[in-house]
Amino acid sequence: MPHPLPPGDDTAVLLLHGLYSNPNEMSPLGKELEKAGYRVAIPHLQGYTVCAEDVLDRRFARSPWEDWYAQVETVFDELRRQHRRVVVGGLCIGADLALHLAAQRGLQVAAVLALATTLYYDGWGIPWYSFLLPLGYYTPLRHIYTYRERAPFGLKNPRVRARVERDMREREVSAAGASELPLNGIYQAQRLIGSIKKELPQVVSPTLVIHSREDDVASLRSPEQVYRRISAERRRKVVLDDSYHIITLDNERRRVSGEALDFLAQVLGAPAAARLPRAA
């Protein structure tokens, strides 16, 4: 949940990290948005966010995606009570949740930041045997089997990748998420994706789509479908050339922040805090 914020602030940004990851994944973007004057919330979603203690308790992975989304709505409504406008952004499955919210709430969502949106698990890093995973969706394996993350962990930057790999090895969780993805979570993500594909024409909020050409999880097929099928009059698509999947932590993270700030300034104007005269 976001920290309580003073009423009357102009614009808040709700950021949603990827499946079985944690707020650290969105922190670089959140910090740049805060510097520009936006109020930022990066919530912990029960059954979706993973911290070290969650890795020890596999029950956290049994919740349906509808439970994840219900928590997103709760945070969104709280932010709307405190701010005139609320932007929603997300990475990977977090982007799917953001788009689902925009489809459901219409222009209540001031803008959408869809980062590394995943509608198809078809990136170059997806193992060849992934097509077998659906065989376990409707058997007890769904609550037992886990898919182990492997290099490059969505990261092209060797220094960041090494740090993530070390954390996954020593603590089983890192800024890029958990070392293992329970099969039920992948199943729930696929259910959410099925809904999103039908709902894209309902998205009318201004939308920024950013994706890497070398995304190891989801190819450019996903952002192209989002950009083509949404109904937003104001939309922009940016393709990165020096990152993999986790673009908020990778080589072009500063460009991601810059593109987000430029887009929000274009469609919403500068946040109230940014318009106030600075003290001498």
Solvent accessible surface area in square Angstrom, and as a share of the most:
residue,aa,sasa,rsa
1,M,134,0.60
2,P,25,0.15
3,H,155,0.69
4,P,124,0.78
5,L,32,0.16
6,P,66,0.42
7,P,115,0.72
8,G,73,0.70
9,D,34,0.18
10,D,12,0.06
11,T,3,0.02
12,A,0,0.00
13,V,0,0.00
14,L,0,0.00
15,L,0,0.00
16,L,2,0.01
17,H,2,0.01
18,G,4,0.04
19,L,21,0.11
20,Y,1,0.00
21,S,2,0.01
22,N,11,0.05
23,P,38,0.24
24,N,86,0.44
25,E,5,0.02
26,M,0,0.00
27,S,31,0.20
28,P,41,0.26
29,L,2,0.01
30,G,2,0.02
31,K,126,0.53
32,E,59,0.26
33,L,0,0.00
34,E,93,0.42
35,K,154,0.65
36,A,30,0.23
37,G,18,0.18
38,Y,8,0.03
39,R,88,0.32
40,V,23,0.13
41,A,3,0.02
42,I,40,0.20
43,P,2,0.02
44,H,82,0.37
45,L,3,0.02
46,Q,139,0.62
47,G,5,0.05
48,Y,0,0.00
49,T,1,0.01
50,V,0,0.00
51,C,39,0.23
52,A,49,0.38
53,E,118,0.53
54,D,27,0.14
55,V,12,0.07
56,L,154,0.77
57,D,53,0.27
58,R,92,0.33
59,R,170,0.62
60,F,27,0.11
61,A,3,0.02
62,R,136,0.50
63,S,25,0.16
64,P,49,0.31
65,W,18,0.06
66,E,71,0.32
67,D,65,0.34
68,W,0,0.00
69,Y,20,0.08
70,A,53,0.41
71,Q,49,0.22
72,V,0,0.00
73,E,47,0.21
74,T,74,0.43
75,V,1,0.01
76,F,0,0.00
77,D,40,0.21
78,E,48,0.22
79,L,1,0.01
80,R,102,0.37
81,R,169,0.62
82,Q,30,0.13
83,H,11,0.05
84,R,162,0.59
85,R,43,0.16
86,V,2,0.01
87,V,0,0.00
88,V,0,0.00
89,G,0,0.00
90,G,0,0.00
91,L,1,0.01
92,C,15,0.09
93,I,1,0.00
94,G,0,0.00
95,A,0,0.00
96,D,0,0.00
97,L,0,0.00
98,A,0,0.00
99,L,0,0.00
100,H,13,0.06
101,L,0,0.00
102,A,0,0.00
103,A,9,0.07
104,Q,89,0.40
105,R,51,0.19
106,G,19,0.18
107,L,135,0.67
108,Q,76,0.34
109,V,1,0.00
110,A,15,0.11
111,A,0,0.00
112,V,0,0.00
113,L,0,0.00
114,A,0,0.00
115,L,1,0.00
116,A,0,0.00
117,T,0,0.00
118,T,0,0.00
119,L,2,0.01
120,Y,40,0.15
121,Y,64,0.24
122,D,57,0.29
123,G,8,0.07
124,W,142,0.50
125,G,18,0.17
126,I,44,0.22
127,P,6,0.04
128,W,198,0.69
129,Y,75,0.29
130,S,30,0.19
131,F,136,0.57
132,L,76,0.38
133,L,26,0.13
134,P,64,0.40
135,L,133,0.66
136,G,5,0.05
137,Y,15,0.06
138,Y,169,0.64
139,T,57,0.33
140,P,106,0.66
141,L,98,0.49
142,R,51,0.19
143,H,82,0.37
144,I,124,0.63
145,Y,83,0.32
146,T,36,0.21
147,Y,26,0.10
148,R,129,0.47
149,E,51,0.23
150,R,121,0.44
151,A,60,0.47
152,P,17,0.11
153,F,24,0.10
154,G,4,0.04
155,L,0,0.00
156,K,53,0.22
157,N,22,0.11
158,P,96,0.60
159,R,144,0.53
160,V,5,0.03
161,R,64,0.23
162,A,55,0.43
163,R,98,0.36
164,V,2,0.01
165,E,71,0.32
166,R,102,0.37
167,D,25,0.13
168,M,10,0.04
169,R,158,0.58
170,E,116,0.52
171,R,127,0.46
172,E,65,0.29
173,V,6,0.04
174,S,3,0.02
175,A,28,0.22
176,A,12,0.09
177,G,3,0.02
178,A,4,0.03
179,S,3,0.02
180,E,35,0.16
181,L,27,0.14
182,P,9,0.06
183,L,4,0.02
184,N,2,0.01
185,G,0,0.00
186,I,15,0.07
187,Y,27,0.10
188,Q,8,0.04
189,A,0,0.00
190,Q,70,0.31
191,R,87,0.32
192,L,0,0.00
193,I,3,0.02
194,G,31,0.30
195,S,33,0.21
196,I,1,0.01
197,K,55,0.23
198,K,165,0.70
199,E,22,0.10
200,L,1,0.00
201,P,60,0.38
202,Q,92,0.41
203,V,1,0.00
204,V,60,0.35
205,S,0,0.00
206,P,23,0.14
207,T,0,0.00
208,L,0,0.00
209,V,1,0.00
210,I,0,0.00
211,H,0,0.00
212,S,0,0.00
213,R,136,0.50
214,E,62,0.28
215,D,3,0.02
216,D,7,0.04
217,V,29,0.17
218,A,0,0.00
219,S,37,0.24
220,L,38,0.19
221,R,130,0.48
222,S,0,0.00
223,P,0,0.00
224,E,76,0.34
225,Q,21,0.09
226,V,0,0.00
227,Y,74,0.28
228,R,155,0.57
229,R,79,0.29
230,I,5,0.03
231,S,54,0.35
232,A,0,0.00
233,E,169,0.76
234,R,123,0.45
235,R,76,0.28
236,R,100,0.37
237,K,72,0.30
238,V,4,0.03
239,V,36,0.21
240,L,0,0.00
241,D,83,0.43
242,D,60,0.31
243,S,0,0.00
244,Y,28,0.11
245,H,11,0.05
246,I,10,0.05
247,I,0,0.00
248,T,2,0.01
249,L,17,0.08
250,D,0,0.00
251,N,50,0.26
252,E,27,0.12
253,R,52,0.19
254,R,181,0.66
255,R,103,0.38
256,V,1,0.00
257,S,7,0.04
258,G,28,0.27
259,E,22,0.10
260,A,0,0.00
261,L,43,0.22
262,D,82,0.42
263,F,6,0.03
264,L,0,0.00
265,A,50,0.39
266,Q,115,0.51
267,V,25,0.14
268,L,28,0.14
269,G,29,0.28
270,A,40,0.31
271,P,6,0.04
272,A,33,0.26
273,A,57,0.44
274,A,55,0.42
275,R,136,0.50
276,L,122,0.61
277,P,127,0.80
278,R,224,0.82
279,A,103,0.80
280,A,156,1.21
